Amino acid sequence: MNGYERTRAWYNFCFEHPDRIKPIHHAIYLYTVELCNRLGWKRKFGLPTDTTMEVLGIKNYKTFIKALNDLIDWRLIVLIQKSTNQYTANVIALSKNTKATTKALDKAIQLQSQSTVSIDKQLNNETLNNKTLFNVSVSDVPVNLLEFYKLALKLQKVICKNLRDKNAPSLVQETANFYSCVTPIQKMMEQEKVTVRQIENGIYFLGSADGNFWKGIVLSAESFKEKLPQLLMAAKRNSKEKESLAPMNHSVQQKLEKYD
């Protein structure tokens, strides 16, 4: 095992046995790995007590020897020859059997990186947050915010177009920053469990002729978030009305044809 593998195995062990580990254990074990590395990965080597204590800033011999014995008991270090006092060296070897039995730490770190503890903490890049949404490029956006950004961009384009079509001022919407546009979308999806399809349907309806009533009401991502349930209900109602009118129009056309 190389130094990287031993360090990785050590932290896996620490994660599996957090009740046993103290800072002094970290210090001693990692120092023995470093020392072994500098000695060309010798199978057994001396661990001078006084030098080790000095390097690690350990003042009490009993504290040092207790922690070293813990590492020996846990079979992370093998004691070849015990020192006779605090001024002589223990001869030790690094255990060959230090591989962790599980990948618990890897899983925990992966879950931590995927979790959303706080939306405000995720959007903590001040430069990005204050940047105008339309001036942000895809390469500027962290991967975990990319989907929210793309939806926010679609929405903001529709809002701006609706205002321009009515010859209404749109400067506020065109200069809206990344944070104000992306955060409502992120909250909808993560906190309220709104789906991408529902958001896209709402954006489509808002930009359509059927959504004219809402074009003067939904003027930001935040107002879109608040009005989305009503937008989706209006879109659904409108769709049903069109379906019910279709056969009626056909029957009217048939009657008119009889008069020709």
N, C-alpha and C positions, 0 to 999 in steps of 0.2 A: 504494500500500500504506500502511496506517496503522501506528501503533506496535505494536499487538498482532500484526499479521501479520508485521511485520519481526522481532519478538522470537521468534515461533514458528518462522519460517524459519531464524533464527540457531541456535536450539537443535536443529533438525533437522539443520542442517549440522554442528554439533558432534558429534551422535550418530553421524553417518555418517563423521566424520573425527576420532575421538578421539586419534589419534596426533599430530595437528597442534596441537591446542588447548591453550593455557595460560591461567591466570587473567587475565593481562594482555590477552589477546585479548578476553575477555568484557568487561573493564572499558572498553576503548577503543571497541569496537563499540557496546555499549549506551549509552555516553556520547554517541556521535555521533548515535544515534537520538533520544535525549533532547534534544540540542542542536537538531537539525533540527526537532523537534516544537515547541520553544519559539520557534523562528524562523518558525513558521507554515508548515512544510514547504517551505522554499525549495529550488529545484532544486539550487543550489550555494551553499556557505557556507564561511566561514573556520573553521578549527580551530586556534585559537591554541595553540602548542606549550607555552609556559610555564604558561598557565592550565590546560590539560588535564592536564599532568603534576602540577600542584599539587592539582587536584580529585581525581585518581585516586591520589595518593600515590606517584607514580613518581619516583624520585630520579635515575635515570640516563637521560640523553638517548639514548644509543645503544640502550638496552633499549627505550625508547619508540618510536624510529623504526623499529627492526627489526620490532616487533610491528605497527606501522601499515603497513609495507611488506608484511607477510604478508597483511593484510586486503585490500590493494590487489591483490596477486598472486592472491588467491583470488576476485577480482572481486566482493567484497562492498562495497568502497568504491572510488569512481572518483577518481583524482587529477586535478584540473583544473589546478592551479598549485602547483608545489613551493616550499616555504619555502626561503629562502636560509640561514637559521641557526635555532638553537633559540629565538630571541626573536621570530620572525615566524610568521605563520600559513600553514599549508597550506590551499589552497582545494580543497574536496572536494565530492563528491556521493554520495548513497547509491545503490547499484546498483539498477536496476529489476528485474534478473533474480536474485532471491534466493529464489525458491520452491524448496523441496526436491523432488528427483526421486522420492522415495519417502516413505511414511508409516511408516518403520521405528520412529521414536520412539513414535508413537501406539500401534503394535502392541506394542512392548516394555512401555509403561506399562500397557496393558490386560491383558497376560499377567501382569504383576507383581501387579496388583490381584486377579487371579483365582487366583493360585497360593497354596498353603498351605505356606509354608516351615516354620512351627512352629505347632502347635495352641495351645501355651501362649501364644505371642505374640498370636495372634488373640483369645484370651479374656483380654485384659489390662485389661478394665474392672473394677476392683476392686469398685466399687459393685454392678454387675450380677452379678458372680461370687458375691458373698456374699449376695445377695438370695435369699430362699426362692423356689423354682421356682414354687410356686402363687401367689406374689404378683407375679410378673413378667407384664407385659402384652405383647401382640404388638408394640406400638409401641416398647417398650423394647429390643427385640432387633434387632441389626444384620442386614441383609438376608442376608449370607453365612452366618448361623447360624440362620436362621428355620426351615429344614427340620429341622435337628437338634433344635431347641427343640420343635417340634410333636410329633415322635416321642417325645422324652423326656417330654413332658407326658402323652401317652397311656400310656406305660409306667408312670409314677409313679402315675397314677390307678388302674391295674389292680393294682399292688403294694399300694397302700393299701386298696383294696376287698377284696383277698384276706385281708389281716390283719384287717380289721373283721369280715368274714364269719366268721372263726374266733375272734372276740372277743379277738384278740391285740393287744398294744400297737402303735401305728402312729405315735407322735409323731415318732420319728426320721425316718421316711419322709416324713411330712407337712411336716416343716420342713427337708428336704434342700435345699441351695442350688443355684443355677443351674449352677455350675461342675461339681459332682459328678454332676449328672444329665445334662448336655448333653455333656460331654467324652467319656464312653465311647461315646455314639452317634456323635459326630463321628469318633472314632478308628476305629470299626468301618467306617464308610462310606469314609473317606479313606485309611486305612492298610491295612485288611483287605479293602477292596472289597466289603463286604456291601451288598446292595441294599435299597432301601426296602421292597420286597415281602417280603423275607426277615425284616426286622425286624418288620414289621406282622404277618406270619404267626406269629412267635415271641410277640409280645404277645397276639395273639388266643388262641393255644393256652394261654398262661399264665393267661389269664382264664377259660378254659372249664372245664367239669367234667372233661374228659379230662386237664387239666393239674394236677389236685389234688396229685399227688406233688411237683410243683415249687414249689407255692405257699409252702411253708415254707423253701425253699432260695433262691429268687430274691427277695432282699429289697432290692436296689438296682440301679441302672443298671450298676454295675461287675460285679456277679454275673450280671446278664443278659448282658452282653458275654461273660463267660467260659463261660456255659452255653448260649448260643444254638445252637451246633452240635448239642448233645444235645436241646435243645427241638425243633429242626426235625426231627431224626431220629425223636424220639418222636411228633411230630405226623404224620409221614409213615407210620410204622408203624401208628399208630392208625387212620389213614385207610384203609390197606390191609386191616386187620382188619375194619373196618366193611363194606368192599366185598365181602370174602369171606363175611361172615356174612349179607349181604342175600339171596342166592339160597337159602341153607340155610334161613333162616327161612320163606321162601315155600314151599319144598317140605314143611316140617314142617306148615305151615298147610293145605296141600292134603291131607296124610294125615289130619289131624284132621277135616277136613270129611267124609271118607269114613265116619268113625265116627258122624257125626250122624244 
